[in-house]
Amino acid sequence: MKEELLAALAPHGQEHLLAFWDELNVEDQQSLAEQIGKVDLGQLARLFEHRDEHGDFREMAKKAGPPPAFRLDKSANRFSSAEAVQRGKEALDAGQLGVILVAGGQGTRLGFKHPKGMFPIGPVSDRSLFQIHVEKIIAVGRRHGVRIPLYLMTSPATHEETIQYFAENDRFGLAEEDLMIFCQGTMPAVDAESGKMLLADKHQLAVSPDGHGGMLAALAAGGCLDDIDRRGIKSLFYLQIDNPLVDICSAEFVGYHLLSGSELSTQVIAKREPLEKVGNVVEVDGRVMVIEYSDLSDEAANRREADGSLSIWAGSIGVHMMDAGMLRRLLGSDEALPFHIANKKVPHLGSDGKRVSPQQTNAIKFERFIFDLIPSAENAMVVEVDPADGFAPLKNASGAPDDTPEAVRSRMVDQHTRWLRAADVEVAEGVEVEISPLFAVDAAELAAKIEPEMQVSEETYFC
């Protein structure tokens, strides 16, 4: 086995990975061999060789303009909201939708030693992010008389605990055959100077998740694309785990996506200020793409249209509609989903077998971003949503300036309070309320179920 591995590693200058081979037991030797076997050595060499070659986004930003969009101010939209809702309902009624939930992150920044999806965020119920998202999927399916499958992506760090969590909670009511949990891939970290892969231990490569853009390859490897084909699913609603306000499978969003003939549609919010730290969805030379805030000059960020509005106004929130056929078409395309590099401090094993804890960046990690699919999609477009009803990301621990558990719970309470008051329910100031998606997924459904002139004067959970 060692000779075969050396023969594969030598052309790429990676023989050092076997420096401690003879010290390993058979089980650890087998483990290391399997890890090496999963690495595309040629691809890794090419990525390192071309590590300094990337698109000049600052130049692109100079030419960037507003993307084709359906705005909250619907006066200039190509289709009315009613038309979009009707088309979305037709697709939902036909069982043509599935959901992709990206949930590989750990709750480290929250001080939470579990997958982030397990974090208890319900302001009254303490329901987890996982439970809230799953109950929305179940509720939408019941409304349309269909089963909506969930394709849930984990990472190596969260995979087993996520599987156990769903099993212990009976998948929160989701049918077993409607939940497919798959694990995203990893990429080795390499030395920034030499391109040599780093060892985390004598029998273990130093690897990290390959980014949310690794979803497509992992979706195929996990058998999910085949399941999508078998079920006749035409479109996938994509979201990330940390945003409990996402209106999953919104009929209006689905409808705009389908009516416009788009292969990939993206929800955005209007930026509050030109230099806001969000991914900017723009159009450059007829292609829709995302330019990170760090690649925007002050001049580009502050550019205005004739009516005085920001040219670069659309901030991505990581919610998409994707055509299933497009995913098949772009599977395996390095151009559609290129790897990006990140310079990091990566602890590793030195050539003497001792652990090295670098004080400065020493390594390169490789990751993909799902939004890189946008320029390859036909008729890509964006749909603006009100952040009060669609965006409350959970990023930081209590005490941070924003995106904390307290801020997210407050946004949830605000939304549900508005729903209740719109249904002529009196909610006392300062009272926390929460509405389970299984009770109502929107204000209209709530109004049809609740008694008008009801008074809520204490913490209440509608379930």
C-alpha positions, 0 to 999 in steps of 0.5 A, a space after each residue: 500500500 505504501 509503495 502505491 501511495 508514494 507512486 501517486 504522491 511523488 509526481 505532485 511533491 506530496 510524499 511527506 504525507 507518509 513520513 510517519 507511516 511506519 509508526 502507524 498501526 494498520 487501522 491508522 494506515 488505512 485511514 490515512 490512505 483513504 484520506 489521500 485517496 479522496 484528494 484530487 492531487 492534480 486539481 490541488 496542484 493547479 489550484 496552488 499554481 494559480 492561487 494568485 489568479 482571480 477575477 479583478 472584482 474592483 474593475 468589475 465593480 466600476 462597470 456594475 449596475 443594478 441587477 434585474 429585479 422584482 422590487 418591494 415597490 412593485 410599480 415597475 415589476 414585470 409581473 404583479 404579486 398576484 400573478 407570482 403568487 398564483 404561479 407559485 401556488 401551481 408549482 407547490 400544488 404540483 409537488 414540484 419543489 424541494 428544499 436545500 438547507 445548508 447547516 454545516 456550521 458549528 455554534 462556536 461563535 455563539 459559545 454553543 458546543 453543538 451544530 448551530 441548527 440545534 441552537 434554541 432560538 424560539 423566543 417563547 418556546 426555545 425551539 431550535 433553528 432546525 425545528 423552526 425550519 422543518 415545521 415551516 416545510 411541513 406546514 407549507 406541504 400541508 397547505 398544498 397537499 404535498 410532501 416537500 423533501 428536505 435535503 440537509 447539508 452538514 459538515 464533518 464536524 456536525 454530521 453525526 450529531 445532526 443525524 442523532 438530533 433528528 432521530 431523537 426528535 422524530 425528525 420534528 414530524 417530517 416523514 423519514 423518506 422526506 429527509 436526506 442528510 448529506 455531508 459536504 466535502 473537505 479540502 486539504 490545507 496546504 503550506 502557503 509557500 510550498 503547496 505541500 499538504 499539512 498533517 493534523 496528526 501522523 495519520 490525519 490530513 489537515 482539512 476544512 469544509 469546502 464552503 457552501 459552494 460545495 453543496 452541489 458536489 455533495 448533493 450529487 455524492 449523497 444521492 440527492 440529485 437522483 432523488 430529486 430526479 425520481 420525485 420529479 422536482 423542478 425547483 429547489 428552495 435554498 437557505 442557510 441555517 442561521 436565519 429563522 425568518 426565511 419564508 420557506 417556499 414563499 409562493 410569491 418568490 417561487 412565482 417570480 422565479 418561474 414566470 421570469 424563466 430564471 434558472 437561479 433567483 436570489 432574495 436580497 434586501 435593500 442596503 441601508 448604506 452604500 458601504 454596508 458589509 454584505 455581498 452585493 448582487 449586481 449586473 456586469 456586462 449582462 451577467 448577474 453576479 455577487 461582488 463582496 463589499 471588500 471589493 467595492 471602492 467608495 466611488 463604486 459603492 456610492 454611485 447613484 442612478 438618475 433617480 438618486 437611488 444607489 446603483 449597487 443596492 442589492 444585498 444578498 441574504 443567502 436565499 435562492 431558488 434553483 432550477 434542478 436542471 441547472 444543477 445537473 448541467 453545472 455539476 462538476 464545472 470548475 468554472 461555475 463553482 471556482 475555488 477561492 483561497 483564504 490565508 489562514 493560521 493552521 496548526 499542523 504537525 512539523 517534519 519532526 513530528 511535533 505540533 506547530 501552532 503558527 502565530 501568523 498565517 501559514 497556510 491556504 484553505 480552499 472553498 467554494 461559494 454557492 453564489 458563484 453559480 449565478 453568472 452561469 444561470 440563464 435569466 438570473 434575477 433578484 427579488 427584494 424582501 423586507 428584512 423585517 419579514 425575511 432576514 434575521 441572521 444568527 451570527 454572534 454571541 450575546 453582547 456583540 453589536 448585532 446578529 445576536 440571539 437577543 436581536 434575532 428573538 426580538 425580530 421574531 417577536 416583532 413579526 408575530 406581534 404585527 401578525 396578531 395586531 393585523 388580525 385585530 388582536 391586542 398585544 400589550 407592549 413588551 409582551 413576547 409572543 411566538 407563533 408556530 409555523 404549524 399554527 400559521 405560516 403567515 399573517 393571512 393564515 393566522 387571521 383566519 384561525 384566531 379570534 379577533 379582539 383577543 387580548 394578549 397580556 402575557 408571554 404566549 406561544 401559539 402552537 
